[in-house]
Amino acid sequence: MKRLIFALVALIAASVSGMRLDAQEVLKVQDSGVIETAQETFDSYIGKGQYVLVDFWASWCEPCMRESPNVVNVDTKYRDKGLVVLGVLVNDRLEDSKTAMRRLGMKYDQVIDPENAQVKRFGITGIPHLILFGPDGSIVKRGMRGEQIEETVKEALGL
């Protein structure tokens, strides 16, 4: 009985802390511009030996729309230099997200997170919010804006 209770407590603690998340849908932009959906987790991108810049955003968020060109620019410049850019859709309608992705030229994957598990996990209180993760999954920097995004990425990549 004690083992069962311990297992249940461990399971609840893991789910509350965000240590292991179930599969989420991810929008993937193909070279042709077609946007497809795949089953992946947020965690499948983090701590896999590359720097990952995560952009929490929504199509209805004006500050996000103003910041998106900076993120797209960094993705374009540093994708071949070891950077992965990942978007996380925050309280957005899927079709609106896809429209914004096409309009803004976002060619990086987007996590569909309808329960806002990642927002809660990282204590995000407003968007846009960017977090740069190191190759080991640790947070290098968060809360960057404008030119600071590229400066942080360049420094992290040693460029």
MDAnalysis code that builds the backbone (N, CA, C; Angstrom):
import MDAnalysis as mda
import numpy as np

u = mda.Universe.empty(477, n_residues=159, atom_resindex=np.repeat(np.arange(159), 3), trajectory=True)
u.add_TopologyAttr("name", ["N", "CA", "C"] * 159)
u.add_TopologyAttr("resid", np.arange(1, 160))
u.add_TopologyAttr("resname", ["MET", "LYS", "ARG", "LEU", "ILE", "PHE", "ALA", "LEU", "VAL", "ALA", "LEU", "ILE", "ALA", "ALA", "SER", "VAL", "SER", "GLY", "MET", "ARG", "LEU", "ASP", "ALA", "GLN", "GLU", "VAL", "LEU", "LYS", "VAL", "GLN", "ASP", "SER", "GLY", "VAL", "ILE", "GLU", "THR", "ALA", "GLN", "GLU", "THR", "PHE", "ASP", "SER", "TYR", "ILE", "GLY", "LYS", "GLY", "GLN", "TYR", "VAL", "LEU", "VAL", "ASP", "PHE", "TRP", "ALA", "SER", "TRP", "CYS", "GLU", "PRO", "CYS", "MET", "ARG", "GLU", "SER", "PRO", "ASN", "VAL", "VAL", "ASN", "VAL", "ASP", "THR", "LYS", "TYR", "ARG", "ASP", "LYS", "GLY", "LEU", "VAL", "VAL", "LEU", "GLY", "VAL", "LEU", "VAL", "ASN", "ASP", "ARG", "LEU", "GLU", "ASP", "SER", "LYS", "THR", "ALA", "MET", "ARG", "ARG", "LEU", "GLY", "MET", "LYS", "TYR", "ASP", "GLN", "VAL", "ILE", "ASP", "PRO", "GLU", "ASN", "ALA", "GLN", "VAL", "LYS", "ARG", "PHE", "GLY", "ILE", "THR", "GLY", "ILE", "PRO", "HIS", "LEU", "ILE", "LEU", "PHE", "GLY", "PRO", "ASP", "GLY", "SER", "ILE", "VAL", "LYS", "ARG", "GLY", "MET", "ARG", "GLY", "GLU", "GLN", "ILE", "GLU", "GLU", "THR", "VAL", "LYS", "GLU", "ALA", "LEU", "GLY", "LEU"])
u.atoms.positions = np.array([
    [0.818, -1.193, 0.000],
    [0.000, 0.000, 0.000],
    [0.867, 1.265, 0.000],
    [1.967, 1.238, 0.814],
    [2.847, 2.395, 0.864],
    [3.491, 2.645, -0.494],
    [3.841, 1.579, -1.211],
    [4.444, 1.733, -2.540],
    [3.465, 2.382, -3.511],
    [2.200, 1.992, -3.450],
    [1.177, 2.555, -4.322],
    [1.013, 4.048, -4.040],
    [0.953, 4.414, -2.780],
    [0.805, 5.823, -2.413],
    [2.026, 6.610, -2.875],
    [3.236, 6.056, -2.645],
    [4.457, 6.724, -3.076],
    [4.457, 6.924, -4.591],
    [4.047, 5.902, -5.341],
    [4.010, 5.995, -6.804],
    [3.031, 7.066, -7.256],
    [1.874, 7.136, -6.617],
    [0.889, 8.158, -6.977],
    [1.400, 9.557, -6.659],
    [2.023, 9.734, -5.505],
    [2.582, 11.045, -5.135],
    [3.671, 11.447, -6.124],
    [4.546, 10.514, -6.495],
    [5.612, 10.804, -7.461],
    [5.035, 11.185, -8.811],
    [4.003, 10.487, -9.254],
    [3.363, 10.777, -10.537],
    [2.740, 12.167, -10.532],
    [2.027, 12.495, -9.449],
    [1.409, 13.819, -9.343],
    [2.484, 14.909, -9.297],
    [3.530, 14.689, -8.526],
    [4.613, 15.682, -8.425],
    [5.276, 15.909, -9.771],
    [5.516, 14.849, -10.524],
    [6.151, 14.988, -11.840],
    [5.263, 15.752, -12.788],
    [3.957, 15.497, -12.751],
    [3.076, 16.190, -13.687],
    [2.905, 17.649, -13.307],
    [2.874, 17.952, -12.013],
    [2.735, 19.339, -11.578],
    [4.002, 20.135, -11.875],
    [5.165, 19.531, -11.683],
    [6.421, 20.257, -11.889],
    [6.769, 20.416, -13.354],
    [6.094, 19.682, -14.222],
    [6.386, 19.782, -15.647],
    [7.592, 18.984, -16.063],
    [8.031, 18.035, -15.246],
    [9.223, 17.261, -15.571],
    [9.030, 16.428, -16.837],
    [7.869, 15.865, -17.007],
    [7.610, 15.031, -18.185],
    [6.239, 15.411, -18.717],
    [6.187, 15.822, -19.943],
    [4.920, 16.217, -20.535],
    [4.504, 15.210, -21.588],
    [3.219, 15.041, -21.737],
    [2.719, 14.167, -22.780],
    [2.954, 14.807, -24.134],
    [2.804, 14.005, -25.190],
    [3.022, 14.502, -26.548],
    [2.117, 15.697, -26.822],
    [2.659, 16.672, -27.502],
    [1.914, 17.846, -27.925],
    [2.013, 17.909, -29.436],
    [1.100, 18.645, -30.029],
    [1.208, 18.830, -31.468],
    [2.183, 19.958, -31.755],
    [2.931, 19.762, -32.827],
    [3.894, 20.760, -33.267],
    [3.620, 21.067, -34.724],
    [3.566, 22.356, -35.051],
    [3.444, 22.770, -36.450],
    [4.842, 22.811, -37.036],
    [5.032, 22.135, -38.151],
    [6.325, 22.108, -38.841],
    [6.142, 22.720, -40.221],
    [7.009, 23.678, -40.553],
    [6.943, 24.341, -41.849],
    [7.886, 23.605, -42.806],
    [7.338, 23.092, -43.880],
    [8.136, 22.401, -44.886],
    [8.809, 23.420, -45.802],
    [9.833, 22.993, -46.529],
    [10.526, 23.882, -47.465],
    [9.562, 24.481, -48.487],
    [8.524, 23.739, -48.810],
    [7.527, 24.205, -49.785],
    [6.606, 25.272, -49.202],
    [6.692, 25.483, -47.877],
    [5.809, 26.450, -47.232],
    [4.582, 25.810, -46.617],
    [4.365, 24.535, -46.879],
    [3.224, 23.820, -46.311],
    [3.464, 23.638, -44.816],
    [2.430, 23.854, -44.029],
    [2.527, 23.668, -42.585],
    [1.848, 22.354, -42.229],
    [2.610, 21.439, -41.638],
    [2.088, 20.131, -41.243],
    [2.115, 20.010, -39.731],
    [1.339, 19.070, -39.206],
    [1.288, 18.830, -37.771],
    [1.980, 17.518, -37.450],
    [2.779, 17.518, -36.378],
    [3.475, 16.306, -35.932],
    [3.286, 16.160, -34.424],
    [3.364, 14.936, -33.950],
    [3.276, 14.672, -32.510],
    [4.674, 14.690, -31.923],
    [4.983, 15.682, -31.124],
    [6.273, 15.791, -30.459],
    [6.062, 16.458, -29.117],
    [7.096, 16.508, -28.322],
    [7.020, 17.208, -27.047],
    [7.926, 18.426, -27.090],
    [7.634, 19.390, -26.273],
    [8.489, 20.558, -26.102],
    [9.892, 20.089, -25.724],
    [9.943, 19.114, -24.828],
    [11.223, 18.620, -24.325],
    [12.058, 17.904, -25.366],
    [11.473, 17.513, -26.485],
    [12.270, 16.843, -27.516],
    [13.205, 17.823, -28.236],
    [13.031, 19.116, -27.991],
    [13.879, 20.136, -28.606],
    [14.983, 20.622, -27.666],
    [14.749, 20.527, -26.366],
    [15.615, 21.148, -25.366],
    [16.625, 20.133, -24.826],
    [17.882, 20.578, -24.667],
    [18.906, 19.732, -24.066],
    [19.415, 18.634, -24.977],
    [19.360, 18.864, -26.279],
    [19.779, 17.859, -27.258],
    [21.078, 18.257, -27.957],
    [21.882, 19.116, -27.306],
    [23.188, 19.456, -27.853],
    [23.232, 20.714, -28.699],
    [22.108, 21.440, -28.791],
    [22.088, 22.680, -29.555],
    [21.489, 23.800, -28.709],
    [21.837, 25.035, -29.059],
    [21.170, 26.173, -28.449],
    [19.773, 26.262, -29.044],
    [18.782, 26.529, -28.188],
    [17.399, 26.638, -28.641],
    [16.820, 27.954, -28.125],
    [16.392, 28.784, -29.064],
    [15.725, 30.034, -28.732],
    [14.225, 29.788, -28.814],
    [13.546, 29.937, -27.681],
    [12.105, 29.680, -27.623],
    [11.372, 31.012, -27.532],
    [10.411, 31.190, -28.438],
    [9.612, 32.411, -28.517],
    [8.178, 32.090, -28.135],
    [7.723, 32.589, -27.000],
    [6.328, 32.458, -26.579],
    [5.586, 33.635, -27.187],
    [4.573, 33.361, -28.021],
    [3.923, 34.426, -28.772],
    [2.497, 34.041, -29.136],
    [1.762, 35.000, -29.701],
    [0.418, 34.779, -30.230],
    [0.155, 35.781, -31.341],
    [-0.681, 35.400, -32.286],
    [-0.976, 36.272, -33.432],
    [-1.763, 37.511, -33.028],
    [-2.494, 37.451, -31.938],
    [-3.303, 38.583, -31.480],
    [-2.492, 39.595, -30.664],
    [-1.251, 39.266, -30.360],
    [-0.397, 40.076, -29.487],
    [0.421, 41.056, -30.323],
    [0.082, 42.342, -30.250],
    [0.803, 43.360, -31.033],
    [2.297, 43.418, -30.716],
    [2.698, 43.413, -29.441],
    [4.144, 43.394, -29.164],
    [4.829, 42.156, -29.760],
    [4.120, 41.031, -29.805],
    [4.678, 39.810, -30.412],
    [4.894, 40.023, -31.914],
    [3.928, 40.659, -32.551],
    [4.034, 40.899, -33.994],
    [5.194, 41.844, -34.291],
    [5.440, 42.809, -33.412],
    [6.574, 43.721, -33.607],
    [7.910, 43.022, -33.351],
    [7.937, 42.050, -32.441],
    [9.172, 41.348, -32.099],
    [9.487, 40.212, -33.070],
    [8.472, 39.652, -33.694],
    [8.661, 38.484, -34.573],
    [9.706, 38.677, -35.666],
    [9.785, 39.825, -36.345],
    [10.836, 39.990, -37.357],
    [12.243, 39.810, -36.791],
    [12.467, 40.204, -35.534],
    [13.773, 40.006, -34.910],
    [14.071, 38.513, -34.736],
    [13.063, 37.757, -34.349],
    [13.226, 36.315, -34.147],
    [13.442, 35.622, -35.489],
    [12.668, 36.005, -36.495],
    [12.821, 35.426, -37.838],
    [14.222, 35.720, -38.366],
    [14.704, 36.939, -38.157],
    [16.049, 37.331, -38.603],
    [17.121, 36.457, -37.943],
    [17.004, 36.245, -36.644],
    [17.976, 35.422, -35.917],
    [17.913, 33.979, -36.418],
    [16.710, 33.477, -36.655],
    [16.569, 32.116, -37.192],
    [17.267, 32.002, -38.543],
    [17.030, 32.958, -39.422],
    [17.622, 32.936, -40.758],
    [19.152, 32.998, -40.695],
    [19.684, 33.876, -39.842],
    [21.130, 34.081, -39.764],
    [21.890, 32.949, -39.080],
    [21.270, 32.316, -38.073],
    [22.032, 31.394, -37.219],
    [21.555, 29.946, -37.249],
    [20.589, 29.658, -38.078],
    [20.085, 28.289, -38.206],
    [21.205, 27.329, -38.604],
    [22.045, 27.745, -39.532],
    [23.134, 26.881, -40.012],
    [24.380, 26.957, -39.129],
    [24.286, 27.727, -38.039],
    [25.437, 27.875, -37.142],
    [25.181, 27.208, -35.786],
    [24.145, 26.388, -35.714],
    [23.893, 25.632, -34.487],
    [22.740, 26.108, -33.635],
    [21.917, 27.015, -34.146],
    [20.771, 27.509, -33.387],
    [19.483, 26.863, -33.890],
    [18.636, 26.482, -32.949],
    [17.282, 26.030, -33.257],
    [16.339, 27.073, -32.685],
    [15.369, 27.520, -33.464],
    [14.345, 28.435, -32.969],
    [13.043, 27.654, -32.889],
    [12.330, 27.852, -31.802],
    [11.070, 27.155, -31.558],
    [10.057, 28.158, -31.044],
    [8.879, 28.159, -31.623],
    [7.802, 29.007, -31.132],
    [6.881, 28.206, -30.237],
    [6.249, 28.883, -29.290],
    [5.205, 28.278, -28.467],
    [3.990, 29.182, -28.585],
    [2.899, 28.615, -29.096],
    [1.672, 29.370, -29.308],
    [0.922, 29.528, -27.989],
    [0.630, 30.759, -27.613],
    [-0.005, 31.055, -26.334],
    [-1.426, 31.553, -26.576],
    [-2.394, 30.789, -26.143],
    [-3.808, 31.182, -26.240],
    [-4.177, 31.732, -27.611],
    [-3.832, 31.013, -28.646],
    [-4.069, 31.484, -30.011],
    [-4.940, 30.490, -30.765],
    [-5.663, 30.987, -31.743],
    [-6.424, 30.109, -32.624],
    [-5.481, 29.587, -33.693],
    [-5.573, 28.304, -33.980],
    [-4.645, 27.639, -34.881],
    [-4.570, 28.311, -36.248],
    [-5.689, 28.626, -36.844],
    [-5.674, 29.249, -38.170],
    [-5.045, 30.638, -38.138],
    [-5.290, 31.381, -37.061],
    [-4.667, 32.701, -36.925],
    [-3.148, 32.563, -36.804],
    [-2.708, 31.537, -36.070],
    [-1.267, 31.281, -35.929],
    [-0.645, 30.961, -37.275],
    [-1.291, 30.083, -38.030],
    [-0.760, 29.694, -39.335],
    [-0.687, 30.891, -40.278],
    [-1.710, 31.722, -40.254],
    [-1.715, 32.922, -41.099],
    [-0.552, 33.836, -40.730],
    [-0.346, 34.061, -39.436],
    [0.754, 34.921, -38.983],
    [2.101, 34.305, -39.344],
    [2.234, 32.993, -39.196],
    [3.495, 32.319, -39.537],
    [3.851, 32.555, -41.002],
    [2.864, 32.417, -41.877],
    [3.104, 32.628, -43.311],
    [3.450, 34.089, -43.596],
    [2.671, 35.002, -43.023],
    [2.867, 36.432, -43.268],
    [4.230, 36.913, -42.782],
    [4.673, 36.392, -41.643],
    [5.928, 36.837, -41.042],
    [7.146, 36.044, -41.509],
    [6.911, 34.961, -42.259],
    [8.026, 34.160, -42.765],
    [8.660, 33.266, -41.715],
    [7.878, 32.827, -40.739],
    [8.388, 31.923, -39.705],
    [8.573, 30.539, -40.304],
    [9.804, 30.063, -40.317],
    [10.094, 28.752, -40.892],
    [10.520, 27.764, -39.816],
    [10.284, 28.105, -38.585],
    [10.665, 27.243, -37.464],
    [9.415, 26.617, -36.843],
    [9.641, 25.495, -36.149],
    [8.547, 24.734, -35.560],
    [7.846, 25.532, -34.471],
    [6.561, 25.209, -34.281],
    [5.726, 25.888, -33.300],
    [5.005, 24.842, -32.452],
    [5.159, 24.910, -31.147],
    [4.469, 23.998, -30.240],
    [3.060, 24.530, -29.999],
    [2.076, 23.670, -30.218],
    [0.687, 23.996, -29.890],
    [0.490, 23.540, -28.448],
    [0.240, 24.470, -27.556],
    [0.191, 24.174, -26.125],
    [-1.117, 24.696, -25.533],
    [-2.247, 24.026, -25.834],
    [-3.553, 24.560, -25.446],
    [-3.754, 24.677, -23.933],
    [-3.048, 23.900, -23.165],
    [-3.177, 23.967, -21.702],
    [-2.192, 24.959, -21.086],
    [-1.374, 25.600, -21.926],
    [-0.345, 26.541, -21.457],
    [0.601, 25.910, -20.440],
    [0.897, 24.634, -20.641],
    [1.798, 23.921, -19.726],
    [3.172, 24.562, -19.693],
    [3.677, 24.991, -20.859],
    [5.020, 25.580, -20.909],
    [5.034, 26.984, -20.311],
    [3.972, 27.727, -20.503],
    [3.862, 29.061, -19.906],
    [3.926, 28.938, -18.387],
    [3.169, 27.997, -17.860],
    [3.160, 27.767, -16.409],
    [4.508, 27.228, -15.939],
    [5.042, 26.298, -16.679],
    [6.308, 25.648, -16.313],
    [7.436, 26.661, -16.133],
    [7.491, 27.672, -17.014],
    [8.579, 28.646, -16.969],
    [8.165, 29.974, -16.332],
    [6.984, 30.021, -15.740],
    [6.552, 31.207, -15.002],
    [6.403, 32.439, -15.860],
    [5.918, 32.266, -17.075],
    [5.784, 33.394, -17.989],
    [4.498, 34.148, -17.679],
    [4.627, 35.461, -17.487],
    [3.479, 36.278, -17.119],
    [3.030, 37.214, -18.235],
    [3.797, 37.297, -19.313],
    [3.433, 38.151, -20.431],
    [4.199, 37.748, -21.672],
    [3.611, 38.044, -22.815],
    [4.266, 37.731, -24.089],
    [4.412, 39.013, -24.884],
    [5.395, 39.073, -25.780],
    [6.338, 38.015, -26.130],
    [7.336, 37.782, -24.997],
    [7.803, 36.558, -24.928],
    [8.834, 36.202, -23.957],
    [9.767, 35.207, -24.633],
    [11.045, 35.523, -24.634],
    [12.034, 34.645, -25.262],
    [12.964, 34.059, -24.219],
    [13.285, 32.783, -24.405],
    [14.233, 32.093, -23.534],
    [15.254, 31.395, -24.426],
    [16.536, 31.601, -24.141],
    [17.600, 30.883, -24.838],
    [18.080, 29.757, -23.933],
    [17.952, 28.524, -24.422],
    [18.411, 27.340, -23.700],
    [19.759, 26.913, -24.257],
    [20.636, 26.460, -23.377],
    [21.936, 25.950, -23.787],
    [21.833, 24.514, -24.262],
    [22.925, 23.998, -24.816],
    [22.942, 22.626, -25.335],
    [22.564, 21.569, -24.294],
    [22.813, 21.865, -23.018],
    [22.492, 20.924, -21.951],
    [21.081, 21.114, -21.399],
    [20.333, 22.073, -21.930],
    [18.964, 22.324, -21.494],
    [18.834, 23.399, -20.431],
    [19.963, 23.952, -19.990],
    [19.897, 25.014, -18.987],
    [19.493, 26.333, -19.646],
    [18.905, 27.209, -18.863],
    [18.515, 28.520, -19.379],
    [19.736, 29.431, -19.383],
    [20.072, 29.934, -20.574],
    [21.195, 30.853, -20.738],
    [20.741, 32.269, -20.418],
    [19.589, 32.658, -20.981],
    [19.053, 34.009, -20.763],
    [17.577, 34.000, -21.126],
    [16.846, 34.879, -20.491],
    [15.425, 35.017, -20.806],
    [15.020, 36.481, -20.792],
    [13.902, 36.776, -21.481],
    [13.375, 38.133, -21.484],
    [14.043, 39.091, -22.443],
    [14.704, 38.576, -23.478],
    [15.395, 39.442, -24.433],
    [14.392, 40.121, -25.366],
    [14.798, 41.278, -25.877],
    [13.999, 42.008, -26.856],
    [14.923, 42.663, -27.867],
    [14.374, 42.966, -29.049],
    [15.088, 43.736, -30.063],
    [16.468, 43.203, -30.391],
    [17.445, 44.109, -30.432],
    [18.827, 43.759, -30.788],
    [19.466, 42.815, -29.776],
    [18.951, 42.825, -28.557],
    [19.504, 41.980, -27.505],
    [19.357, 40.491, -27.861],
    [18.351, 40.144, -28.649],
    [18.151, 38.746, -29.048],
    [19.364, 38.264, -29.833],
    [19.702, 39.002, -30.891],
    [20.834, 38.594, -31.723],
    [22.151, 38.665, -30.954],
    [22.335, 39.692, -30.150],
    [23.570, 39.817, -29.368],
    [23.754, 38.611, -28.447],
    [22.690, 38.189, -27.803],
    [22.747, 37.049, -26.887],
    [23.060, 35.762, -27.641],
    [22.412, 35.572, -28.788],
    [22.645, 34.361, -29.593],
    [24.087, 34.334, -30.092],
    [24.566, 35.437, -30.633],
    [25.946, 35.502, -31.139],
    [26.955, 35.173, -30.040],
    [26.762, 35.751, -28.886],
    [27.674, 35.503, -27.768],
    [27.630, 34.020, -27.350],
    [26.434, 33.464, -27.257],
    [26.297, 32.062, -26.855],
    [26.963, 31.119, -27.864],
    [26.800, 31.438, -29.157],
    [27.383, 30.603, -30.199],
    [28.883, 30.857, -30.398],
    [29.410, 31.861, -29.714],
    [30.831, 32.189, -29.833],
    [31.183, 32.854, -31.142],
    [30.279, 33.650, -31.668],
    [30.497, 34.332, -32.952],
    [30.786, 35.814, -32.778],
])
